[in-house]
Structures are given as C-alpha cells and as structure tokens.
C-alpha cells in the first residue's frame, strides 16, 4: 500500500490556528480509491506544507480495490477517511463515525451516452438499451432515486459494470455510469469521440460527496485537531484548484504511477467546470460547507426511494460544527 508522508519539525501555526508554537500532531488519513485529481486538495496540503502549518503531520494512506480504509477508521487505526454520506448507514447500525466536512458539493457521478444517441436529459435515458452500472449504484445509489423520480425506468435495464467500457462502446443505445472527472476522458481516448454527459447532481440528485469522516470519539475528545484538519484541507483544495498544483500532482503520480498528466489535468478542469468543489454554500462559506437542510433533504428523498429506513437519528451521521466558516474563500480565483 502506497503512502505519502510529509514530516516537518514543530512550526508556528498561523492564521486560524493562532500564533502558538505547536508540536506536530500525527494524523493518518485514508482515501477511498487510488490517488487521482479527485484527491488533489489533500495531496496539495501535504505538498505545500499547509497541514504542517496547522500543526499536523499527515500521512495519506492510499485506497484502492482491496484497501480496508473504512474498516480501519471504524477500528480506530486511522483518523480520517474519505467517504460519501455513508455515515447515515453507520448511524443506522450504531457505528460511531461522523462526517465533519463535504469537499464535493456536487456528487461527480454521471450517466454517459453516445454522441448520436437520442437522449437529451436523464428522464429520456429510459429509452436506453441498457444502463451499465455497479452493484452499489443499483441497490443503494442513485438508481433507486432515478426510479422514484422519473417514469419508465425498469430494473431490466441494469447490466453490471466491470470498469471496462467495451460493452458501452459496442452498443450505440447503451448508457454507462461514470465520474465526470474520469470516464469521459477514457472513453474519448479509446473511441475518439466525446460522450454525452449527464451529471446527476444537475438533475436533482443531491448527496454530498468526498466527505471527511472521523470517529465520534475524536470529535468529542479533540475537536481542535478536527478543526485544524478540516481548515487545512479546505485551504489545500483552494490551492490545488486555483494555485500551483505541480507538487501535489507529483505526489499523486508517486502513489499511483498509472495516473497520467492528461487524466489529472482533465479531472481538475471538470472539478472546476461543473462546480464539484466550489458551488452552493461553499461559494461564500468555504470549501467543505455542510448544512442540516441538505442532509435532511437527501435522507428524506432516499428514504422515499427505499434506500434508508425511516427513523434513523440523522444527527449521529454528521456535524456542521467545523465548516461554513469562510476559511480560504479569498483564495478562490476571481
């Protein structure tokens, strides 16, 4: 398992952290997949010393197909983890982990179609020959939401996604899942044409994504450390999107040698173009911002879609105490 680490001697923590000299607090942060542009702000905060300036000695533990980082968080062996809104499931199961920030204001998940296919929006995709998607999507992701929101979608359209675009490329009426930051790039590279892209967030699917998850224990016992990690991460993301991100990209490629400069550049471009990180409340209140209303609305919609059971104590899934404070907003490109 690849690890990127930056260790700097005790430093003066400035800005939001005050001016007291602090020893570096060791932090292990686990990602949810192989290093990529979608993790760029975290790598940036390592590469440019932002975490160190906030008194943090951060080790990034890369995720991947077999990486048990979420389980390590639950077991208390790592401090923070990239998740989605899966802490709702944790709350239902009595697992004491919470989301403390939401880096992605829009979920990057998309449905892709051939450029000549007669589809104009998500509702029209019920005319596809098949919709290729992963099991998690089919059972507990956006598929139940699509079926409850739009007419004419049947489970008969489902075909399992194997991370190989060949079945999609071979069928001009097929639709495939993807991330706006990755699959469109690979499809154009292989096929020579740009697919139609339907970002589900722009059609009403509104989960937060790339949330920072941690243990309830850490929130209660060391909220200062949580706050510093959230604040430093927000600044890392501003610097990654709007500043010089070359060193962060070098660390990404070090962790994931298969990642290309072209894919990284495409990912950064789409993160900005679609407002994945900076949109909604984050525009004025800072990267990572979360609201009670957004959590409640998503839970209600997905309960109606049959994903969640009613009666989950939602306040155990997240806390807004660390976000929406405007940290770093002045760093955004004008």
FITIMAR-891405 format. One record per residue (C-alpha): residue in one letter; z negated, y negated, x. Coordinates in steps of 0.5 Angstrom, whole numbers, plus 500, padded with zeros to 3 digits. Example, Ala and Ser with C-alpha at 12.3 -4.5 7.8 and 13.67 -1.06 7.14 Angstrom:
residues 2
A484509525;S486502527;
end
This chain:
residues 334
X500500500;X502493503;X497488504;X498481505;X492477508;X490470511;X483469514;X481462516;X475460519;X470456515;X473450513;X472443509;X473445502;X476438499;X479436492;X476439486;X471443491;X468437494;X466436501;X461441503;X463446508;X463453505;X464460508;X470463506;X469468500;X472474501;X477476495;X481482493;X487480488;X491486486;X498484483;X502488477;X508490481;X512490488;X512483491;X517478488;X518471486;X514472479;X508473484;X510467488;X505462487;X499467489;X503468496;X504461497;X497459496;X496464502;X501462506;X500454506;X492455506;X491453499;X486459498;X483457505;X482450503;X478452497;X473457501;X477463499;X479469504;X484472499;X487479500;X493480496;X494488494;X501489492;X502493486;X508498484;X509504480;X503508483;X498503484;X492503480;X490496481;X488495474;X483501474;X481498481;X479492477;X475496472;X472500477;X469493481;X473495487;X478489486;X476482484;X482479480;X488482477;X495480474;X495482467;X498480460;X494480454;X491487455;X484484455;X485485448;X485492449;X480492453;X475488448;X477494443;X475499448;X469496450;X471495457;X468488460;X474485463;X477478461;X483473462;X481467465;X488463466;X495464464;X500463469;X506464465;X506460458;X512464456;X513471457;X519473461;X522479457;X529478455;X534482451;X541483454;X547484451;X555484454;X558477454;X563479449;X558483444;X558479437;X551477438;X548470437;X541471437;X535476436;X536477429;X543479430;X541485435;X540490429;X547491430;X547494437;X549501438;X542502442;X537498445;X534501451;X527499453;X521502456;X516506452;X510501453;X515496449;X517501444;X510503442;X506497443;X510491446;X515486443;X519492439;X513492433;X514485433;X521485432;X521490427;X516486423;X519479424;X527481423;X530485418;X534491419;X531494426;X530501426;X527506431;X533510431;X536504436;X531506441;X533509448;X529510453;X530505459;X530508466;X531502470;X538504471;X543499468;X549504468;X548506460;X548499458;X554497463;X558503460;X557501452;X559494450;X555494444;X548496448;X542492449;X537492454;X531490456;X529486462;X526480465;X529473465;X528473473;X531479475;X535484471;X541479469;X541478477;X542485478;X547486472;X551480474;X551483481;X553490479;X558488473;X561482476;X559478469;X553474466;X550478460;X548474454;X540473455;X535472449;X529470451;X524473446;X519467447;X524462445;X524466438;X517466436;X514472441;X508468444;X504472448;X501469455;X504473461;X501474468;X494472466;X489472471;X484478469;X477479472;X470482470;X466479465;X460480471;X464476476;X465470470;X457470469;X455471476;X459467480;X463462476;X464457481;X468463485;X472464479;X474457478;X476456485;X481462485;X484459478;X484452481;X487454488;X492459484;X495453480;X496449486;X499455489;X504455484;X506448483;X507448491;X511454490;X516452485;X516444487;X515445494;X517448501;X516456499;X519459505;X513462508;X511465501;X518468501;X517471508;X510474506;X514477499;X519480503;X514483508;X510486503;X517488499;X523489504;X527491499;X527484496;X533479498;X533472499;X538472493;X534475488;X528471490;X532464489;X535467482;X527468480;X525461482;X531458479;X530462472;X522461472;X523453472;X530453468;X526457462;X519453463;X516460464;X510457468;X510450466;X511448459;X507447452;X500445454;X501447461;X506441462;X500436461;X494440462;X496444468;X498451470;X494457467;X492453461;X490457455;X488456448;X484459443;X489458438;X494461442;X490467443;X488468436;X495467433;X498472438;X493477436;X494476428;X501477429;X501483433;X495486428;X500485422;X505488426;X501494427;X499494435;X492492434;X487494429;X483488425;X476486427;X477486435;X472481438;X477477441;X472472445;X471478449;X478478451;X479471455;X475465456;X478458457;X472455461;X476455467;X483452465;X487446462;X483441467;X490438469;X489441476;X495440480;X499437475;X501431480;X505436484;X510438479;X517435480;X519429476;
end
